[in-house]
Amino acid sequence: MDAKSYAPFYRYTDKKGNPHVVWFEDVRSLAAKFQLVREMKWKGMGGWQMNFPFPQDESLLWLNFKPQ
């Protein structure tokens, strides 16, 4: 977890020796982003998902906002 961006990541090296960093979302990082939206009093936000199951996202969304 990166403390500044509050986003999880991991590093790996492929078979050719090339380093990679993969950033992703989890419940903690998504909750932090929702908190920022509320604190900044933004009127909206958007998001997308690349066919990866994340069952908590809809529950977390309804707990924080009133989606339309």
A tleap script that builds the chain and sets N, CA, C and O, in Angstrom:
source leaprc.protein.ff14SB
mol = sequence {
  NMET ASP ALA LYS SER TYR ALA PRO PHE TYR
  ARG TYR THR ASP LYS LYS GLY ASN PRO HIE
  VAL VAL TRP PHE GLU ASP VAL ARG SER LEU
  ALA ALA LYS PHE GLN LEU VAL ARG GLU MET
  LYS TRP LYS GLY MET GLY GLY TRP GLN MET
  ASN PHE PRO PHE PRO GLN ASP GLU SER LEU
  LEU TRP LEU ASN PHE LYS PRO CGLN
}
set mol.1.N position { 0.852 -1.177 0.000 }
set mol.1.CA position { 0.000 0.000 0.000 }
set mol.1.C position { 0.893 1.233 0.000 }
set mol.1.O position { 1.754 1.395 0.865 }
set mol.2.N position { 0.674 2.093 -0.978 }
set mol.2.CA position { 1.415 3.350 -1.049 }
set mol.2.C position { 0.759 4.347 -0.098 }
set mol.2.O position { -0.432 4.632 -0.224 }
set mol.3.N position { 1.518 4.871 0.840 }
set mol.3.CA position { 0.964 5.743 1.873 }
set mol.3.C position { 0.474 7.075 1.312 }
set mol.3.O position { -0.519 7.613 1.802 }
set mol.4.N position { 1.138 7.615 0.310 }
set mol.4.CA position { 0.758 8.928 -0.227 }
set mol.4.C position { -0.527 8.855 -1.048 }
set mol.4.O position { -1.428 9.670 -0.847 }
set mol.5.N position { -0.629 7.915 -1.952 }
set mol.5.CA position { -1.814 7.797 -2.808 }
set mol.5.C position { -2.868 6.881 -2.204 }
set mol.5.O position { -3.992 6.819 -2.703 }
set mol.6.N position { -2.526 6.184 -1.158 }
set mol.6.CA position { -3.379 5.204 -0.490 }
set mol.6.C position { -3.944 4.213 -1.501 }
set mol.6.O position { -5.146 3.949 -1.542 }
set mol.7.N position { -3.044 3.676 -2.309 }
set mol.7.CA position { -3.424 2.692 -3.326 }
set mol.7.C position { -2.499 1.481 -3.220 }
set mol.7.O position { -1.290 1.633 -3.044 }
set mol.8.N position { -3.067 0.279 -3.327 }
set mol.8.CA position { -2.246 -0.926 -3.254 }
set mol.8.C position { -1.530 -1.190 -4.584 }
set mol.8.O position { -2.014 -0.823 -5.654 }
set mol.9.N position { -0.382 -1.827 -4.485 }
set mol.9.CA position { 0.399 -2.165 -5.673 }
set mol.9.C position { 1.297 -3.341 -5.353 }
set mol.9.O position { 1.493 -3.705 -4.194 }
set mol.10.N position { 1.831 -3.919 -6.397 }
set mol.10.CA position { 2.879 -4.921 -6.202 }
set mol.10.C position { 3.880 -4.814 -7.340 }
set mol.10.O position { 3.565 -4.340 -8.432 }
set mol.11.N position { 5.081 -5.261 -7.060 }
set mol.11.CA position { 6.170 -5.240 -8.044 }
set mol.11.C position { 6.544 -6.672 -8.388 }
set mol.11.O position { 6.478 -7.567 -7.545 }
set mol.12.N position { 6.935 -6.873 -9.628 }
set mol.12.CA position { 7.461 -8.177 -10.024 }
set mol.12.C position { 8.420 -7.982 -11.177 }
set mol.12.O position { 8.418 -6.942 -11.835 }
set mol.13.N position { 9.234 -8.984 -11.415 }
set mol.13.CA position { 10.185 -8.999 -12.521 }
set mol.13.C position { 9.800 -10.152 -13.438 }
set mol.13.O position { 9.637 -11.288 -12.993 }
set mol.14.N position { 9.657 -9.844 -14.731 }
set mol.14.CA position { 9.255 -10.908 -15.657 }
set mol.14.C position { 10.449 -11.811 -15.992 }
set mol.14.O position { 11.559 -11.584 -15.511 }
set mol.15.N position { 10.217 -12.814 -16.800 }
set mol.15.CA position { 11.250 -13.804 -17.122 }
set mol.15.C position { 12.434 -13.206 -17.867 }
set mol.15.O position { 13.523 -13.780 -17.869 }
set mol.16.N position { 12.227 -12.050 -18.500 }
set mol.16.CA position { 13.317 -11.383 -19.219 }
set mol.16.C position { 14.075 -10.408 -18.333 }
set mol.16.O position { 15.019 -9.760 -18.786 }
set mol.17.N position { 13.669 -10.300 -17.071 }
set mol.17.CA position { 14.346 -9.409 -16.133 }
set mol.17.C position { 13.791 -7.996 -16.099 }
set mol.17.O position { 14.381 -7.122 -15.464 }
set mol.18.N position { 12.669 -7.751 -16.766 }
set mol.18.CA position { 12.068 -6.419 -16.783 }
set mol.18.C position { 11.202 -6.205 -15.539 }
set mol.18.O position { 10.325 -7.015 -15.240 }
set mol.19.N position { 11.452 -5.114 -14.820 }
set mol.19.CA position { 10.650 -4.837 -13.630 }
set mol.19.C position { 9.288 -4.251 -14.018 }
set mol.19.O position { 9.176 -3.527 -15.007 }
set mol.20.N position { 8.262 -4.570 -13.234 }
set mol.20.CA position { 6.915 -4.057 -13.467 }
set mol.20.C position { 6.297 -3.649 -12.133 }
set mol.20.O position { 6.626 -4.202 -11.083 }
set mol.21.N position { 5.394 -2.669 -12.196 }
set mol.21.CA position { 4.610 -2.268 -11.035 }
set mol.21.C position { 3.143 -2.325 -11.446 }
set mol.21.O position { 2.764 -1.767 -12.475 }
set mol.22.N position { 2.323 -2.992 -10.650 }
set mol.22.CA position { 0.896 -3.117 -10.930 }
set mol.22.C position { 0.124 -2.413 -9.817 }
set mol.22.O position { 0.240 -2.770 -8.644 }
set mol.23.N position { -0.668 -1.404 -10.200 }
set mol.23.CA position { -1.515 -0.674 -9.263 }
set mol.23.C position { -2.942 -1.201 -9.412 }
set mol.23.O position { -3.369 -1.532 -10.519 }
set mol.24.N position { -3.672 -1.278 -8.317 }
set mol.24.CA position { -5.045 -1.765 -8.379 }
set mol.24.C position { -5.853 -1.148 -7.241 }
set mol.24.O position { -5.301 -0.475 -6.371 }
set mol.25.N position { -7.147 -1.381 -7.256 }
set mol.25.CA position { -8.035 -0.878 -6.205 }
set mol.25.C position { -8.440 -2.021 -5.282 }
set mol.25.O position { -8.517 -3.177 -5.700 }
set mol.26.N position { -8.694 -1.685 -4.038 }
set mol.26.CA position { -9.308 -2.608 -3.098 }
set mol.26.C position { -10.292 -1.809 -2.248 }
set mol.26.O position { -10.479 -0.615 -2.480 }
set mol.27.N position { -10.912 -2.441 -1.286 }
set mol.27.CA position { -11.915 -1.757 -0.479 }
set mol.27.C position { -11.322 -0.538 0.224 }
set mol.27.O position { -11.968 0.507 0.294 }
set mol.28.N position { -10.117 -0.659 0.739 }
set mol.28.CA position { -9.495 0.464 1.464 }
set mol.28.C position { -9.247 1.657 0.562 }
set mol.28.O position { -9.544 2.790 0.942 }
set mol.29.N position { -8.703 1.422 -0.639 }
set mol.29.CA position { -8.398 2.538 -1.533 }
set mol.29.C position { -9.673 3.168 -2.088 }
set mol.29.O position { -9.747 4.386 -2.250 }
set mol.30.N position { -10.666 2.346 -2.378 }
set mol.30.CA position { -11.934 2.880 -2.884 }
set mol.30.C position { -12.649 3.692 -1.804 }
set mol.30.O position { -13.210 4.747 -2.099 }
set mol.31.N position { -12.636 3.217 -0.570 }
set mol.31.CA position { -13.244 3.965 0.537 }
set mol.31.C position { -12.547 5.312 0.726 }
set mol.31.O position { -13.207 6.314 1.003 }
set mol.32.N position { -11.227 5.347 0.580 }
set mol.32.CA position { -10.475 6.597 0.703 }
set mol.32.C position { -10.864 7.574 -0.408 }
set mol.32.O position { -10.989 8.774 -0.162 }
set mol.33.N position { -11.055 7.070 -1.620 }
set mol.33.CA position { -11.474 7.936 -2.734 }
set mol.33.C position { -12.886 8.467 -2.503 }
set mol.33.O position { -13.154 9.637 -2.774 }
set mol.34.N position { -13.785 7.630 -2.010 }
set mol.34.CA position { -15.143 8.083 -1.709 }
set mol.34.C position { -15.123 9.154 -0.624 }
set mol.34.O position { -15.875 10.126 -0.695 }
set mol.35.N position { -14.277 8.982 0.365 }
set mol.35.CA position { -14.135 9.982 1.425 }
set mol.35.C position { -13.667 11.309 0.841 }
set mol.35.O position { -14.167 12.363 1.233 }
set mol.36.N position { -12.726 11.273 -0.082 }
set mol.36.CA position { -12.232 12.496 -0.714 }
set mol.36.C position { -13.356 13.201 -1.485 }
set mol.36.O position { -13.471 14.426 -1.431 }
set mol.37.N position { -14.169 12.442 -2.192 }
set mol.37.CA position { -15.304 13.026 -2.931 }
set mol.37.C position { -16.234 13.756 -1.963 }
set mol.37.O position { -16.681 14.867 -2.246 }
set mol.38.N position { -16.524 13.131 -0.823 }
set mol.38.CA position { -17.393 13.776 0.161 }
set mol.38.C position { -16.741 15.020 0.766 }
set mol.38.O position { -17.391 16.056 0.905 }
set mol.39.N position { -15.459 14.922 1.126 }
set mol.39.CA position { -14.763 16.060 1.734 }
set mol.39.C position { -14.681 17.252 0.790 }
set mol.39.O position { -14.819 18.399 1.215 }
set mol.40.N position { -14.457 16.980 -0.485 }
set mol.40.CA position { -14.323 18.058 -1.466 }
set mol.40.C position { -15.687 18.561 -1.958 }
set mol.40.O position { -15.771 19.554 -2.680 }
set mol.41.N position { -16.749 17.858 -1.553 }
set mol.41.CA position { -18.122 18.199 -1.950 }
set mol.41.C position { -18.278 18.236 -3.473 }
set mol.41.O position { -18.957 19.099 -4.029 }
set mol.42.N position { -17.625 17.270 -4.129 }
set mol.42.CA position { -17.763 17.157 -5.578 }
set mol.42.C position { -19.163 16.672 -5.907 }
set mol.42.O position { -19.764 15.927 -5.134 }
set mol.43.N position { -19.674 17.089 -7.037 }
set mol.43.CA position { -21.043 16.752 -7.435 }
set mol.43.C position { -21.146 15.404 -8.131 }
set mol.43.O position { -22.254 14.907 -8.339 }
set mol.44.N position { -20.035 14.807 -8.493 }
set mol.44.CA position { -20.101 13.524 -9.171 }
set mol.44.C position { -18.729 12.887 -9.290 }
set mol.44.O position { -17.703 13.478 -8.953 }
set mol.45.N position { -18.755 11.663 -9.781 }
set mol.45.CA position { -17.531 10.907 -9.998 }
set mol.45.C position { -17.841 9.805 -11.002 }
set mol.45.O position { -19.007 9.521 -11.277 }
set mol.46.N position { -16.833 9.203 -11.534 }
set mol.46.CA position { -17.025 8.117 -12.490 }
set mol.46.C position { -16.046 6.994 -12.218 }
set mol.46.O position { -15.082 7.158 -11.471 }
set mol.47.N position { -16.298 5.877 -12.819 }
set mol.47.CA position { -15.409 4.737 -12.655 }
set mol.47.C position { -15.710 3.681 -13.693 }
set mol.47.O position { -16.746 3.723 -14.357 }
set mol.48.N position { -14.815 2.750 -13.828 }
set mol.48.CA position { -15.019 1.643 -14.763 }
set mol.48.C position { -14.320 0.418 -14.219 }
set mol.48.O position { -13.472 0.510 -13.331 }
set mol.49.N position { -14.677 -0.703 -14.749 }
set mol.49.CA position { -14.144 -1.979 -14.285 }
set mol.49.C position { -13.826 -2.846 -15.493 }
set mol.49.O position { -14.598 -2.883 -16.451 }
set mol.50.N position { -12.698 -3.540 -15.456 }
set mol.50.CA position { -12.262 -4.367 -16.584 }
set mol.50.C position { -12.568 -5.841 -16.350 }
set mol.50.O position { -11.664 -6.676 -16.395 }
set mol.51.N position { -13.815 -6.163 -16.105 }
set mol.51.CA position { -14.259 -7.545 -15.979 }
set mol.51.C position { -13.540 -8.328 -14.868 }
set mol.51.O position { -13.345 -9.540 -14.970 }
set mol.52.N position { -13.155 -7.614 -13.819 }
set mol.52.CA position { -12.580 -8.274 -12.652 }
set mol.52.C position { -13.599 -8.186 -11.528 }
set mol.52.O position { -14.036 -7.085 -11.194 }
set mol.53.N position { -13.987 -9.288 -10.943 }
set mol.53.CA position { -14.996 -9.238 -9.890 }
set mol.53.C position { -14.492 -8.497 -8.652 }
set mol.53.O position { -13.389 -8.749 -8.167 }
set mol.54.N position { -15.293 -7.610 -8.169 }
set mol.54.CA position { -14.983 -6.837 -6.969 }
set mol.54.C position { -16.314 -6.657 -6.240 }
set mol.54.O position { -16.924 -5.591 -6.319 }
set mol.55.N position { -16.767 -7.693 -5.531 }
set mol.55.CA position { -18.128 -7.700 -4.982 }
set mol.55.C position { -18.431 -6.586 -3.989 }
set mol.55.O position { -19.596 -6.238 -3.799 }
set mol.56.N position { -17.426 -6.027 -3.360 }
set mol.56.CA position { -17.668 -4.995 -2.353 }
set mol.56.C position { -17.957 -3.626 -2.956 }
set mol.56.O position { -18.476 -2.751 -2.262 }
set mol.57.N position { -17.631 -3.419 -4.238 }
set mol.57.CA position { -17.732 -2.074 -4.797 }
set mol.57.C position { -19.152 -1.525 -4.775 }
set mol.57.O position { -19.349 -0.362 -4.424 }
set mol.58.N position { -20.138 -2.323 -5.136 }
set mol.58.CA position { -21.515 -1.820 -5.142 }
set mol.58.C position { -22.013 -1.530 -3.734 }
set mol.58.O position { -22.677 -0.518 -3.512 }
set mol.59.N position { -21.703 -2.396 -2.786 }
set mol.59.CA position { -22.103 -2.157 -1.393 }
set mol.59.C position { -21.464 -0.895 -0.853 }
set mol.59.O position { -22.126 -0.091 -0.196 }
set mol.60.N position { -20.185 -0.715 -1.124 }
set mol.60.CA position { -19.463 0.465 -0.661 }
set mol.60.C position { -20.040 1.727 -1.296 }
set mol.60.O position { -20.164 2.758 -0.635 }
set mol.61.N position { -20.386 1.646 -2.562 }
set mol.61.CA position { -20.980 2.785 -3.260 }
set mol.61.C position { -22.296 3.192 -2.603 }
set mol.61.O position { -22.518 4.374 -2.340 }
set mol.62.N position { -23.173 2.219 -2.336 }
set mol.62.CA position { -24.471 2.517 -1.721 }
set mol.62.C position { -24.316 3.009 -0.283 }
set mol.62.O position { -25.131 3.805 0.182 }
set mol.63.N position { -23.294 2.554 0.422 }
set mol.63.CA position { -23.070 3.042 1.791 }
set mol.63.C position { -22.637 4.500 1.826 }
set mol.63.O position { -22.906 5.211 2.795 }
set mol.64.N position { -21.964 4.946 0.767 }
set mol.64.CA position { -21.397 6.302 0.756 }
set mol.64.C position { -22.224 7.322 -0.007 }
set mol.64.O position { -22.175 8.513 0.302 }
set mol.65.N position { -22.988 6.871 -1.006 }
set mol.65.CA position { -23.685 7.801 -1.893 }
set mol.65.C position { -25.081 7.279 -2.218 }
set mol.65.O position { -25.476 6.194 -1.793 }
set mol.66.N position { -25.805 8.072 -2.975 }
set mol.66.CA position { -27.115 7.688 -3.493 }
set mol.66.C position { -26.998 7.666 -5.032 }
set mol.66.O position { -27.361 8.642 -5.689 }
set mol.67.N position { -26.499 6.573 -5.600 }
set mol.67.CA position { -26.304 6.521 -7.056 }
set mol.67.C position { -27.613 6.746 -7.808 }
set mol.67.O position { -28.693 6.363 -7.356 }
set mol.68.N position { -27.477 7.381 -8.974 }
set mol.68.CA position { -28.635 7.639 -9.829 }
set mol.68.C position { -28.496 6.920 -11.148 }
set mol.68.O position { -29.378 7.019 -12.001 }
savepdb mol mol.pdb
quit
